[in-house]
Amino acid sequence: MNNKSTLSKLLALVFAFALLATACGGSDADSDDAGADGESSAQTDEATDDEAMDDEAMDDEAMDDEAMDDEAMDDEAEPADADDGDAMDDDAMDDEEEVELTQGGGILDAVKARGELNCGVSGAAIAFSITQPDGSQVGFDADFCRAVAAAILGDSEAVNFVALTAAERFTAVQTGEVDVLMRNTTWTQSRDTDVGMDFGPTTYFDGQQLMGRAGDGFGPDSTVADIDGAVVCTNAGTTTEKNIADAAEAAGVSIDVQTFEDFNIVTDTFISGGCDVITTDGSGLVGRKAEQQPADQDWVIFPGQPISKEPLGPTYGQNDSQFADVVNWTVYSMLIADENGINRDNVADAVSDPATAEIGRLLGGEGELQTLMGLDADAFLNVISQVGSYSDIFNDHLVPVGIKLEGSANDLWSNGGLMYPPPAR
C-alpha cells in the first residue's frame, strides 16, 4: 500500500515536470518567434531605411548628374561664349571701321582737298615770322608752317600765310580761317579750356622780359623793382599784359601800362620816347634789339631770370585728333632727326642707309606709320629734305639775331635742354 502510494507520487511528479517542460518550451518558441518577428521587423525597418538612403543616394546621384549636366552645359557654353567673344570682337571691329569711316571731313581732309595749308602767323615777329614785300613769310614759325605743308601735301610751299594780330588769332582758328597757328602763342590753362584751343609740342621755350634804355639807368642787373613810375608798353590781348601787372604788384611798384595791337607800334613808340620800357617774350626783345636799335641808343634786356614761363608752339582747334597728330609728329620728326644727326643736307643718305630702324620707319621705310595717319609714307622725309630738322631752322633764323641753341632750354634733352620727342615706333 505504501509502495503503491510512493510510486503514484513519483509518476505524478514526472508528469508535472513534463507539462512544465512543455510549457517552457512553448514560451521559448514564442520568444524566438517574437525575436524573429522583431528581427524581421528590424530588418524591414533597416531595409526601409536602406531604401530611403538609397533613394537619397539616388537623389544625390541625380543631383550630381544634373550638376554634371550643368557643367557639361557650361563646358558646351564656353565655346558659345568664345563665339560670343568673337562676335563682340567683330562688333568692335565694325565699330572701329565705323570710326575710321566717320573720321573723314576733318581739317586734314580739308587741307588735302584745298591743296594748301592756311597757316596763321604774326608777320611782325622778328626771326619768327616777318612779312616780305611779296607777301611771303620768313622766320622760325613760318618754317613750321612749311613743314606741316610738306608732311600733308608733299610741298613745303603749299602754304597760305595769314598774318594775324594777337587779338585776331584765336577767332581765326575758331572760324576756320586758318587750320593752325604758328604764331608765338603761349600755352595756358585758360586758352586750353575756356578759349577752346588745343596745343601741340612746344617749339620754343620762352619767358617774358623787359627792355629799357641804358641812358635811362637800366642795365642787365635791373629788376622789376627798378621800373617804379615807368610807362610800360606791350601788346594788347596777350599774356604779357597780365604778367607785367602781376609782377609790378608783387614788387610793390606802380607802373602805367599802355597796350597796342601790333608790336611794331609798341617798338616805334619806344623809339620815339613814348614808352620808358617795353615788354614781351625775351626772344622777341632780342630780335627787336638786333634789328631796330638806333645807333645813338643802347637797349638793355632785363631781368636775367624771366618773369614768366612762355611755352610757344602750334595751336589748333579742339577735338580733331587726326590733324593734331599730323602737326605734332611733324614737330617730333624734326627733333628725332636732330637726335640722330640728320639734317636737310644728309637726309638722302639716311634714306638709303638708315642708321637705326626708327630712322628707317620715320623716313618711310619698312614698318612706317605715316600711312596710318593719313599721310604718304615719305611725309617726314619731305619735311626734313624740304624744310630741315629743328636745329636747321633754329640756326637759320634765331642764331643770327643772337639767340643761342646750345645748352638752352630749347636744346635736345641729351644736351641739357627740354626737347624730348617720343619714339617713332
ChimeraX attribute file (.defattr): number of C-alpha atoms within 10 A of each C-alpha:
attribute: neighborCount
match mode: 1-to-1
recipient: residues
	/A:1	6
	/A:2	7
	/A:3	7
	/A:4	9
	/A:5	9
	/A:6	10
	/A:7	12
	/A:8	12
	/A:9	11
	/A:10	12
	/A:11	11
	/A:12	11
	/A:13	12
	/A:14	12
	/A:15	12
	/A:16	12
	/A:17	12
	/A:18	12
	/A:19	12
	/A:20	12
	/A:21	12
	/A:22	12
	/A:23	11
	/A:24	12
	/A:25	12
	/A:26	12
	/A:27	12
	/A:28	12
	/A:29	12
	/A:30	13
	/A:31	13
	/A:32	13
	/A:33	13
	/A:34	13
	/A:35	13
	/A:36	14
	/A:37	14
	/A:38	13
	/A:39	14
	/A:40	14
	/A:41	13
	/A:42	13
	/A:43	14
	/A:44	13
	/A:45	12
	/A:46	14
	/A:47	14
	/A:48	12
	/A:49	12
	/A:50	14
	/A:51	13
	/A:52	12
	/A:53	14
	/A:54	14
	/A:55	13
	/A:56	12
	/A:57	14
	/A:58	14
	/A:59	12
	/A:60	13
	/A:61	14
	/A:62	13
	/A:63	12
	/A:64	13
	/A:65	14
	/A:66	13
	/A:67	12
	/A:68	13
	/A:69	12
	/A:70	13
	/A:71	12
	/A:72	13
	/A:73	12
	/A:74	13
	/A:75	12
	/A:76	11
	/A:77	14
	/A:78	12
	/A:79	11
	/A:80	12
	/A:81	14
	/A:82	11
	/A:83	12
	/A:84	13
	/A:85	12
	/A:86	12
	/A:87	12
	/A:88	13
	/A:89	12
	/A:90	12
	/A:91	12
	/A:92	12
	/A:93	12
	/A:94	12
	/A:95	12
	/A:96	12
	/A:97	12
	/A:98	11
	/A:99	11
	/A:100	10
	/A:101	10
	/A:102	10
	/A:103	14
	/A:104	12
	/A:105	9
	/A:106	14
	/A:107	21
	/A:108	25
	/A:109	16
	/A:110	14
	/A:111	18
	/A:112	14
	/A:113	10
	/A:114	12
	/A:115	15
	/A:116	19
	/A:117	27
	/A:118	21
	/A:119	28
	/A:120	30
	/A:121	30
	/A:122	27
	/A:123	25
	/A:124	19
	/A:125	24
	/A:126	26
	/A:127	25
	/A:128	26
	/A:129	25
	/A:130	21
	/A:131	20
	/A:132	10
	/A:133	7
	/A:134	6
	/A:135	13
	/A:136	16
	/A:137	25
	/A:138	18
	/A:139	21
	/A:140	27
	/A:141	32
	/A:142	27
	/A:143	24
	/A:144	28
	/A:145	29
	/A:146	23
	/A:147	31
	/A:148	29
	/A:149	29
	/A:150	27
	/A:151	26
	/A:152	28
	/A:153	24
	/A:154	21
	/A:155	20
	/A:156	23
	/A:157	18
	/A:158	20
	/A:159	22
	/A:160	18
	/A:161	25
	/A:162	21
	/A:163	21
	/A:164	21
	/A:165	20
	/A:166	21
	/A:167	14
	/A:168	13
	/A:169	23
	/A:170	25
	/A:171	14
	/A:172	20
	/A:173	21
	/A:174	16
	/A:175	10
	/A:176	14
	/A:177	15
	/A:178	24
	/A:179	21
	/A:180	28
	/A:181	30
	/A:182	25
	/A:183	28
	/A:184	26
	/A:185	23
	/A:186	24
	/A:187	22
	/A:188	16
	/A:189	10
	/A:190	10
	/A:191	16
	/A:192	15
	/A:193	11
	/A:194	8
	/A:195	15
	/A:196	15
	/A:197	20
	/A:198	19
	/A:199	23
	/A:200	18
	/A:201	20
	/A:202	21
	/A:203	21
	/A:204	21
	/A:205	20
	/A:206	22
	/A:207	20
	/A:208	23
	/A:209	27
	/A:210	26
	/A:211	26
	/A:212	24
	/A:213	19
	/A:214	14
	/A:215	11
	/A:216	11
	/A:217	10
	/A:218	20
	/A:219	18
	/A:220	14
	/A:221	12
	/A:222	18
	/A:223	18
	/A:224	19
	/A:225	14
	/A:226	14
	/A:227	21
	/A:228	14
	/A:229	11
	/A:230	15
	/A:231	17
	/A:232	25
	/A:233	28
	/A:234	26
	/A:235	23
	/A:236	18
	/A:237	15
	/A:238	16
	/A:239	20
	/A:240	23
	/A:241	19
	/A:242	12
	/A:243	18
	/A:244	24
	/A:245	17
	/A:246	13
	/A:247	15
	/A:248	17
	/A:249	14
	/A:250	11
	/A:251	15
	/A:252	12
	/A:253	16
	/A:254	15
	/A:255	16
	/A:256	15
	/A:257	17
	/A:258	16
	/A:259	18
	/A:260	15
	/A:261	16
	/A:262	19
	/A:263	24
	/A:264	15
	/A:265	15
	/A:266	22
	/A:267	24
	/A:268	13
	/A:269	16
	/A:270	20
	/A:271	16
	/A:272	8
	/A:273	10
	/A:274	15
	/A:275	21
	/A:276	19
	/A:277	25
	/A:278	25
	/A:279	25
	/A:280	24
	/A:281	23
	/A:282	23
	/A:283	23
	/A:284	23
	/A:285	24
	/A:286	21
	/A:287	20
	/A:288	20
	/A:289	19
	/A:290	15
	/A:291	12
	/A:292	13
	/A:293	15
	/A:294	11
	/A:295	6
	/A:296	6
	/A:297	11
	/A:298	15
	/A:299	24
	/A:300	22
	/A:301	23
	/A:302	23
	/A:303	18
	/A:304	13
	/A:305	11
	/A:306	16
	/A:307	21
	/A:308	16
	/A:309	15
	/A:310	23
	/A:311	17
	/A:312	24
	/A:313	23
	/A:314	27
	/A:315	29
	/A:316	26
	/A:317	25
	/A:318	16
	/A:319	12
	/A:320	14
	/A:321	15
	/A:322	16
	/A:323	21
	/A:324	22
	/A:325	13
	/A:326	21
	/A:327	26
	/A:328	18
	/A:329	23
	/A:330	23
	/A:331	25
	/A:332	23
	/A:333	26
	/A:334	26
	/A:335	23
	/A:336	24
	/A:337	24
	/A:338	18
	/A:339	18
	/A:340	14
	/A:341	13
	/A:342	23
	/A:343	21
	/A:344	17
	/A:345	13
	/A:346	12
	/A:347	21
	/A:348	16
	/A:349	11
	/A:350	19
	/A:351	18
	/A:352	11
	/A:353	11
	/A:354	18
	/A:355	12
	/A:356	11
	/A:357	15
	/A:358	18
	/A:359	23
	/A:360	19
	/A:361	21
	/A:362	28
	/A:363	28
	/A:364	20
	/A:365	17
	/A:366	12
	/A:367	13
	/A:368	20
	/A:369	18
	/A:370	20
	/A:371	12
	/A:372	9
	/A:373	14
	/A:374	15
	/A:375	18
	/A:376	19
	/A:377	22
	/A:378	20
	/A:379	27
	/A:380	29
	/A:381	27
	/A:382	26
	/A:383	28
	/A:384	27
	/A:385	19
	/A:386	19
	/A:387	24
	/A:388	26
	/A:389	27
	/A:390	26
	/A:391	21
	/A:392	18
	/A:393	20
	/A:394	23
	/A:395	15
	/A:396	15
	/A:397	20
	/A:398	21
	/A:399	13
	/A:400	13
	/A:401	19
	/A:402	13
	/A:403	17
	/A:404	15
	/A:405	17
	/A:406	13
	/A:407	14
	/A:408	16
	/A:409	17
	/A:410	23
	/A:411	22
	/A:412	22
	/A:413	15
	/A:414	11
	/A:415	15
	/A:416	13
	/A:417	16
	/A:418	17
	/A:419	23
	/A:420	16
	/A:421	18
	/A:422	11
	/A:423	10
	/A:424	16
	/A:425	11
